[in-house]
């Protein structure tokens, strides 16, 4: 079933209608979305391992049996303390991590594509968006579709006014209220603040909107060509509040499906 949605201008007034692509009819598959997001996240893991010679740079050697002492490897010289064995102080690790371990998760192309389509479709379900925790009481339509003039905004104040008119600024306020100081040493490592995830704005082309909106808490901007499952379903949870521009929907038609203006 083809859905027809209203197009709003920057003041929140309906100015036309557009047919959504068939992608928005894709069934919700949280299991496939989770696999795809974990596969994307696994590419950022940094391989780690131990030096193969760690704990082995010693003269320790077992004396064998018949001496009335344990057969632990012992250093040569006056002290003759145990070394080298996994259970000794300064000894080697029993099963240390190795840098050769395969830590990247793979996923079939068709499954990856299904996950992307399902994550896109989840943005059009009010029930799924609300279940994810977004505040959409003032949003008249899910997903909100805006005129392409949004892409040309170059000032943060203009973007904020547009978001207020579209009724999504209450979700940004939720993000502001969620900001807190991280517990632990992450505070010392460039990630002092934690906050919730806010709305996503999908555009066909960046004409200044990225720089204008980058200082609004929780808001992310992405072009249609760079859409992926993780940004549509952060933390493997589908249903992110997503604002589409009309040109982005048209480009989505060209890339993944058919659709046209009503």
C-alpha positions as YAML, in Angstrom:
chain: A
units: angstrom
residues:
- id: 1
  name: UNK
  ca: [0.00, 0.00, 0.00]
- id: 2
  name: UNK
  ca: [1.45, 3.35, -1.08]
- id: 3
  name: UNK
  ca: [1.39, 6.03, 1.61]
- id: 4
  name: UNK
  ca: [0.76, 9.67, 0.75]
- id: 5
  name: UNK
  ca: [2.19, 12.26, 3.12]
- id: 6
  name: UNK
  ca: [1.96, 16.03, 3.36]
- id: 7
  name: UNK
  ca: [4.91, 18.31, 2.61]
- id: 8
  name: UNK
  ca: [5.39, 21.16, 5.09]
- id: 9
  name: UNK
  ca: [7.21, 24.45, 4.55]
- id: 10
  name: UNK
  ca: [9.55, 25.99, 7.12]
- id: 11
  name: UNK
  ca: [6.61, 27.57, 8.95]
- id: 12
  name: UNK
  ca: [4.86, 24.24, 9.42]
- id: 13
  name: UNK
  ca: [2.16, 24.88, 6.80]
- id: 14
  name: UNK
  ca: [1.20, 22.05, 4.38]
- id: 15
  name: UNK
  ca: [2.07, 23.01, 0.81]
- id: 16
  name: UNK
  ca: [1.58, 19.74, -1.08]
- id: 17
  name: UNK
  ca: [1.67, 15.95, -0.98]
- id: 18
  name: UNK
  ca: [4.15, 13.25, -1.91]
- id: 19
  name: UNK
  ca: [3.95, 9.49, -2.32]
- id: 20
  name: UNK
  ca: [6.40, 7.55, -0.20]
- id: 21
  name: UNK
  ca: [8.46, 4.78, -1.84]
- id: 22
  name: UNK
  ca: [7.52, 1.15, -1.32]
- id: 23
  name: UNK
  ca: [10.48, 0.90, 1.09]
- id: 24
  name: UNK
  ca: [8.26, 2.41, 3.78]
- id: 25
  name: UNK
  ca: [6.04, -0.70, 3.60]
- id: 26
  name: UNK
  ca: [8.93, -3.00, 4.60]
- id: 27
  name: UNK
  ca: [8.05, -5.12, 7.68]
- id: 28
  name: UNK
  ca: [9.83, -4.27, 10.92]
- id: 29
  name: UNK
  ca: [12.70, -6.70, 11.53]
- id: 30
  name: UNK
  ca: [14.48, -5.76, 14.80]
- id: 31
  name: UNK
  ca: [16.58, -8.94, 14.65]
- id: 32
  name: UNK
  ca: [18.03, -8.13, 11.22]
- id: 33
  name: UNK
  ca: [18.54, -4.47, 12.17]
- id: 34
  name: UNK
  ca: [20.50, -5.52, 15.25]
- id: 35
  name: UNK
  ca: [22.78, -7.79, 13.19]
- id: 36
  name: UNK
  ca: [23.44, -5.02, 10.68]
- id: 37
  name: UNK
  ca: [24.22, -2.39, 13.35]
- id: 38
  name: UNK
  ca: [26.60, -4.74, 15.19]
- id: 39
  name: UNK
  ca: [28.35, -5.48, 11.88]
- id: 40
  name: UNK
  ca: [28.87, -1.74, 11.31]
- id: 41
  name: UNK
  ca: [30.09, -1.20, 14.88]
- id: 42
  name: UNK
  ca: [32.53, -4.12, 14.67]
- id: 43
  name: UNK
  ca: [34.52, -2.33, 11.96]
- id: 44
  name: UNK
  ca: [35.52, 0.30, 14.52]
- id: 45
  name: UNK
  ca: [36.98, -2.23, 16.94]
- id: 46
  name: UNK
  ca: [40.75, -1.97, 17.33]
- id: 47
  name: UNK
  ca: [42.64, -5.29, 17.24]
- id: 48
  name: UNK
  ca: [44.68, -5.92, 20.34]
- id: 49
  name: UNK
  ca: [47.14, -8.62, 21.41]
- id: 50
  name: UNK
  ca: [50.10, -9.30, 23.68]
- id: 51
  name: UNK
  ca: [53.78, -9.43, 22.88]
- id: 52
  name: UNK
  ca: [54.60, -13.09, 22.12]
- id: 53
  name: UNK
  ca: [57.67, -12.82, 24.35]
- id: 54
  name: UNK
  ca: [55.86, -11.26, 27.32]
- id: 55
  name: UNK
  ca: [56.79, -13.19, 30.50]
- id: 56
  name: UNK
  ca: [59.31, -15.36, 28.63]
- id: 57
  name: UNK
  ca: [62.38, -13.15, 28.90]
- id: 58
  name: UNK
  ca: [63.91, -15.16, 31.73]
- id: 59
  name: UNK
  ca: [66.46, -17.89, 32.43]
- id: 60
  name: UNK
  ca: [63.88, -19.93, 34.35]
- id: 61
  name: UNK
  ca: [64.06, -23.70, 33.84]
- id: 62
  name: UNK
  ca: [62.52, -26.65, 35.69]
- id: 63
  name: UNK
  ca: [64.94, -28.75, 37.78]
- id: 64
  name: UNK
  ca: [62.90, -31.92, 37.29]
- id: 65
  name: UNK
  ca: [62.02, -34.44, 40.02]
- id: 66
  name: UNK
  ca: [63.86, -35.95, 43.00]
- id: 67
  name: UNK
  ca: [64.86, -32.69, 44.72]
- id: 68
  name: UNK
  ca: [61.95, -32.42, 47.13]
- id: 69
  name: UNK
  ca: [60.67, -29.22, 45.49]
- id: 70
  name: UNK
  ca: [57.94, -28.51, 42.97]
- id: 71
  name: UNK
  ca: [58.74, -28.74, 39.29]
- id: 72
  name: UNK
  ca: [58.09, -25.03, 38.68]
- id: 73
  name: UNK
  ca: [60.52, -23.29, 36.32]
- id: 74
  name: UNK
  ca: [63.03, -21.37, 38.50]
- id: 75
  name: UNK
  ca: [65.50, -18.64, 37.62]
- id: 76
  name: UNK
  ca: [69.20, -19.44, 37.77]
- id: 77
  name: UNK
  ca: [71.41, -17.66, 40.29]
- id: 78
  name: UNK
  ca: [71.22, -16.84, 43.99]
- id: 79
  name: UNK
  ca: [67.50, -16.13, 44.30]
- id: 80
  name: UNK
  ca: [66.14, -19.01, 42.27]
- id: 81
  name: UNK
  ca: [62.52, -17.83, 42.28]
- id: 82
  name: UNK
  ca: [59.74, -19.33, 40.17]
- id: 83
  name: UNK
  ca: [59.10, -17.62, 36.80]
- id: 84
  name: UNK
  ca: [57.91, -18.24, 33.24]
- id: 85
  name: UNK
  ca: [54.89, -20.40, 34.21]
- id: 86
  name: UNK
  ca: [51.39, -18.83, 33.98]
- id: 87
  name: UNK
  ca: [50.79, -19.08, 37.72]
- id: 88
  name: UNK
  ca: [53.94, -17.23, 38.79]
- id: 89
  name: UNK
  ca: [54.61, -13.56, 39.46]
- id: 90
  name: UNK
  ca: [55.85, -11.98, 36.23]
- id: 91
  name: UNK
  ca: [55.11, -15.14, 34.28]
- id: 92
  name: UNK
  ca: [53.41, -15.37, 30.90]
- id: 93
  name: UNK
  ca: [49.63, -15.23, 30.45]
- id: 94
  name: UNK
  ca: [47.93, -18.57, 29.94]
- id: 95
  name: UNK
  ca: [45.69, -17.63, 27.00]
- id: 96
  name: UNK
  ca: [46.43, -13.99, 26.06]
- id: 97
  name: UNK
  ca: [44.43, -12.11, 23.40]
- id: 98
  name: UNK
  ca: [45.99, -12.18, 19.93]
- id: 99
  name: UNK
  ca: [45.82, -9.47, 17.30]
- id: 100
  name: UNK
  ca: [45.01, -12.08, 14.65]
- id: 101
  name: UNK
  ca: [41.56, -12.72, 16.13]
- id: 102
  name: UNK
  ca: [38.74, -12.04, 13.67]
- id: 103
  name: UNK
  ca: [36.67, -9.33, 15.34]
- id: 104
  name: UNK
  ca: [34.80, -7.97, 12.32]
- id: 105
  name: UNK
  ca: [31.29, -9.36, 11.96]
- id: 106
  name: UNK
  ca: [30.10, -10.06, 8.42]
- id: 107
  name: UNK
  ca: [26.54, -9.88, 7.10]
- id: 108
  name: UNK
  ca: [25.15, -10.88, 3.67]
- id: 109
  name: UNK
  ca: [24.40, -8.03, 1.25]
- id: 110
  name: UNK
  ca: [20.71, -8.92, 0.97]
- id: 111
  name: UNK
  ca: [20.34, -9.03, 4.74]
- id: 112
  name: UNK
  ca: [22.15, -5.69, 5.04]
- id: 113
  name: UNK
  ca: [19.79, -4.19, 2.46]
- id: 114
  name: UNK
  ca: [16.73, -5.60, 4.25]
- id: 115
  name: UNK
  ca: [17.97, -4.08, 7.53]
- id: 116
  name: UNK
  ca: [18.34, -0.66, 5.90]
- id: 117
  name: UNK
  ca: [14.86, -0.82, 4.35]
- id: 118
  name: UNK
  ca: [13.32, -1.98, 7.63]
- id: 119
  name: UNK
  ca: [15.06, 0.83, 9.54]
- id: 120
  name: UNK
  ca: [13.76, 3.38, 6.99]
- id: 121
  name: UNK
  ca: [10.23, 1.98, 7.27]
- id: 122
  name: UNK
  ca: [10.40, 2.16, 11.08]
- id: 123
  name: UNK
  ca: [10.77, 5.96, 10.85]
- id: 124
  name: UNK
  ca: [7.21, 6.13, 9.47]
- id: 125
  name: UNK
  ca: [5.61, 4.26, 12.40]
- id: 126
  name: UNK
  ca: [4.49, 6.55, 15.22]
- id: 127
  name: UNK
  ca: [4.18, 3.56, 17.57]
- id: 128
  name: UNK
  ca: [7.80, 2.53, 16.95]
- id: 129
  name: UNK
  ca: [9.11, 6.11, 17.28]
- id: 130
  name: UNK
  ca: [7.27, 6.61, 20.58]
- id: 131
  name: UNK
  ca: [8.47, 3.22, 21.86]
- id: 132
  name: UNK
  ca: [12.04, 4.36, 21.26]
- id: 133
  name: UNK
  ca: [11.47, 7.27, 23.65]
- id: 134
  name: UNK
  ca: [11.07, 10.26, 21.32]
- id: 135
  name: UNK
  ca: [8.65, 13.08, 22.18]
- id: 136
  name: UNK
  ca: [6.30, 13.46, 19.22]
- id: 137
  name: UNK
  ca: [3.19, 14.92, 20.87]
- id: 138
  name: UNK
  ca: [3.44, 18.10, 18.76]
- id: 139
  name: UNK
  ca: [4.42, 16.37, 15.51]
- id: 140
  name: UNK
  ca: [1.42, 16.26, 13.19]
- id: 141
  name: UNK
  ca: [2.83, 13.64, 10.84]
- id: 142
  name: UNK
  ca: [5.29, 10.76, 11.12]
- id: 143
  name: UNK
  ca: [7.65, 11.00, 9.34]
- id: 144
  name: UNK
  ca: [7.74, 14.81, 8.95]
- id: 145
  name: UNK
  ca: [8.50, 15.75, 5.34]
- id: 146
  name: UNK
  ca: [9.76, 19.28, 4.73]
- id: 147
  name: UNK
  ca: [10.37, 21.36, 1.66]
- id: 148
  name: UNK
  ca: [13.90, 21.30, 0.25]
- id: 149
  name: UNK
  ca: [14.39, 24.90, 1.45]
- id: 150
  name: UNK
  ca: [15.52, 23.34, 4.74]
- id: 151
  name: UNK
  ca: [18.76, 22.24, 3.07]
- id: 152
  name: UNK
  ca: [19.71, 25.86, 2.29]
- id: 153
  name: UNK
  ca: [19.53, 27.20, 5.86]
- id: 154
  name: UNK
  ca: [22.88, 28.54, 7.04]
- id: 155
  name: UNK
  ca: [22.13, 29.81, 10.57]
- id: 156
  name: UNK
  ca: [21.44, 27.76, 13.69]
- id: 157
  name: UNK
  ca: [18.63, 30.10, 14.73]
- id: 158
  name: UNK
  ca: [16.82, 29.51, 11.42]
- id: 159
  name: UNK
  ca: [17.06, 25.72, 11.84]
- id: 160
  name: UNK
  ca: [15.76, 25.93, 15.41]
- id: 161
  name: UNK
  ca: [12.77, 28.02, 14.26]
- id: 162
  name: UNK
  ca: [11.99, 25.47, 11.55]
- id: 163
  name: UNK
  ca: [12.17, 22.58, 14.04]
- id: 164
  name: UNK
  ca: [9.87, 24.47, 16.44]
- id: 165
  name: UNK
  ca: [7.34, 25.02, 13.63]
- id: 166
  name: UNK
  ca: [7.47, 21.31, 12.75]
- id: 167
  name: UNK
  ca: [6.81, 20.34, 16.38]
- id: 168
  name: UNK
  ca: [10.01, 18.36, 16.97]
- id: 169
  name: UNK
  ca: [11.79, 20.80, 19.28]
- id: 170
  name: UNK
  ca: [10.30, 19.10, 22.35]
- id: 171
  name: UNK
  ca: [12.45, 16.08, 21.49]
- id: 172
  name: UNK
  ca: [15.55, 18.30, 21.40]
- id: 173
  name: UNK
  ca: [14.57, 19.63, 24.83]
- id: 174
  name: UNK
  ca: [14.44, 15.99, 25.98]
- id: 175
  name: UNK
  ca: [18.04, 15.59, 24.80]
- id: 176
  name: UNK
  ca: [19.11, 18.73, 26.69]
- id: 177
  name: UNK
  ca: [17.50, 17.41, 29.87]
- id: 178
  name: UNK
  ca: [19.27, 14.04, 29.48]
- id: 179
  name: UNK
  ca: [22.81, 15.48, 29.45]
- id: 180
  name: UNK
  ca: [24.92, 14.15, 32.31]
- id: 181
  name: UNK
  ca: [28.55, 13.61, 33.27]
- id: 182
  name: UNK
  ca: [29.83, 10.14, 32.46]
- id: 183
  name: UNK
  ca: [30.88, 7.90, 35.35]
- id: 184
  name: UNK
  ca: [34.44, 6.61, 35.17]
- id: 185
  name: UNK
  ca: [37.69, 7.53, 33.46]
- id: 186
  name: UNK
  ca: [35.94, 8.34, 30.19]
- id: 187
  name: UNK
  ca: [35.66, 11.86, 31.62]
- id: 188
  name: UNK
  ca: [39.41, 12.20, 31.12]
- id: 189
  name: UNK
  ca: [39.41, 10.83, 27.58]
- id: 190
  name: UNK
  ca: [37.38, 13.32, 25.58]
- id: 191
  name: UNK
  ca: [33.92, 11.91, 26.27]
- id: 192
  name: UNK
  ca: [32.86, 13.65, 29.48]
- id: 193
  name: UNK
  ca: [29.18, 14.15, 28.60]
- id: 194
  name: UNK
  ca: [26.54, 11.53, 27.77]
- id: 195
  name: UNK
  ca: [23.22, 12.46, 26.23]
- id: 196
  name: UNK
  ca: [20.22, 10.91, 24.49]
- id: 197
  name: UNK
  ca: [19.85, 10.63, 20.72]
- id: 198
  name: UNK
  ca: [17.70, 13.31, 19.09]
- id: 199
  name: UNK
  ca: [16.09, 13.76, 15.67]
- id: 200
  name: UNK
  ca: [17.75, 12.86, 12.37]
- id: 201
  name: UNK
  ca: [17.45, 15.11, 9.32]
- id: 202
  name: UNK
  ca: [17.83, 13.38, 5.94]
- id: 203
  name: UNK
  ca: [18.68, 15.66, 3.01]
- id: 204
  name: UNK
  ca: [19.44, 15.08, -0.65]
- id: 205
  name: UNK
  ca: [22.36, 17.53, -0.70]
- id: 206
  name: UNK
  ca: [24.18, 19.61, 1.89]
- id: 207
  name: UNK
  ca: [23.74, 23.29, 1.01]
- id: 208
  name: UNK
  ca: [24.65, 24.66, 4.45]
- id: 209
  name: UNK
  ca: [22.33, 22.76, 6.77]
- id: 210
  name: UNK
  ca: [25.09, 20.56, 8.24]
- id: 211
  name: UNK
  ca: [27.08, 23.51, 9.57]
- id: 212
  name: UNK
  ca: [23.92, 25.30, 10.72]
- id: 213
  name: UNK
  ca: [22.54, 22.38, 12.73]
- id: 214
  name: UNK
  ca: [25.70, 20.83, 14.14]
- id: 215
  name: UNK
  ca: [25.43, 22.79, 17.42]
- id: 216
  name: UNK
  ca: [21.86, 21.65, 18.20]
- id: 217
  name: UNK
  ca: [22.01, 18.88, 20.85]
- id: 218
  name: UNK
  ca: [21.17, 15.40, 19.59]
- id: 219
  name: UNK
  ca: [20.48, 16.41, 15.97]
- id: 220
  name: UNK
  ca: [22.31, 14.59, 13.17]
- id: 221
  name: UNK
  ca: [22.31, 15.42, 9.44]
- id: 222
  name: UNK
  ca: [22.88, 12.81, 6.75]
- id: 223
  name: UNK
  ca: [22.50, 12.69, 2.98]
- id: 224
  name: UNK
  ca: [20.45, 9.93, 1.36]
- id: 225
  name: UNK
  ca: [23.57, 8.44, -0.23]
- id: 226
  name: UNK
  ca: [25.19, 8.01, 3.21]
- id: 227
  name: UNK
  ca: [22.22, 6.45, 4.99]
- id: 228
  name: UNK
  ca: [23.03, 3.35, 7.01]
- id: 229
  name: UNK
  ca: [21.25, 1.18, 9.54]
- id: 230
  name: UNK
  ca: [23.20, 2.45, 12.55]
- id: 231
  name: UNK
  ca: [22.29, 6.11, 12.12]
- id: 232
  name: UNK
  ca: [18.62, 5.19, 11.58]
- id: 233
  name: UNK
  ca: [18.59, 2.78, 14.54]
- id: 234
  name: UNK
  ca: [21.23, 3.92, 17.08]
- id: 235
  name: UNK
  ca: [22.05, 1.27, 19.65]
- id: 236
  name: UNK
  ca: [20.25, -1.33, 17.47]
- id: 237
  name: UNK
  ca: [16.86, 0.24, 18.41]
- id: 238
  name: UNK
  ca: [14.75, 1.15, 15.34]
- id: 239
  name: UNK
  ca: [12.31, 4.06, 15.15]
- id: 240
  name: UNK
  ca: [14.46, 7.19, 15.30]
- id: 241
  name: UNK
  ca: [12.50, 10.42, 14.81]
- id: 242
  name: UNK
  ca: [13.52, 11.32, 11.24]
- id: 243
  name: UNK
  ca: [12.78, 14.47, 9.24]
- id: 244
  name: UNK
  ca: [12.94, 14.00, 5.47]
- id: 245
  name: UNK
  ca: [13.21, 16.74, 2.89]
- id: 246
  name: UNK
  ca: [11.04, 16.30, -0.21]
- id: 247
  name: UNK
  ca: [14.12, 16.10, -2.44]
- id: 248
  name: UNK
  ca: [15.56, 13.39, -0.16]
- id: 249
  name: UNK
  ca: [12.39, 11.30, -0.59]
- id: 250
  name: UNK
  ca: [12.58, 11.74, -4.36]
- id: 251
  name: UNK
  ca: [16.21, 10.68, -4.36]
- id: 252
  name: UNK
  ca: [15.28, 7.70, -2.20]
- id: 253
  name: UNK
  ca: [12.88, 6.72, -4.97]
- id: 254
  name: UNK
  ca: [15.69, 6.85, -7.52]
- id: 255
  name: UNK
  ca: [18.07, 4.81, -5.37]
- id: 256
  name: UNK
  ca: [15.82, 2.14, -3.88]
- id: 257
  name: UNK
  ca: [12.26, 2.29, -5.15]
- id: 258
  name: UNK
  ca: [9.52, 3.93, -7.15]
- id: 259
  name: UNK
  ca: [7.48, 6.92, -6.12]
- id: 260
  name: UNK
  ca: [6.17, 10.20, -7.40]
- id: 261
  name: UNK
  ca: [4.46, 13.35, -6.27]
- id: 262
  name: UNK
  ca: [0.70, 13.19, -5.88]
...
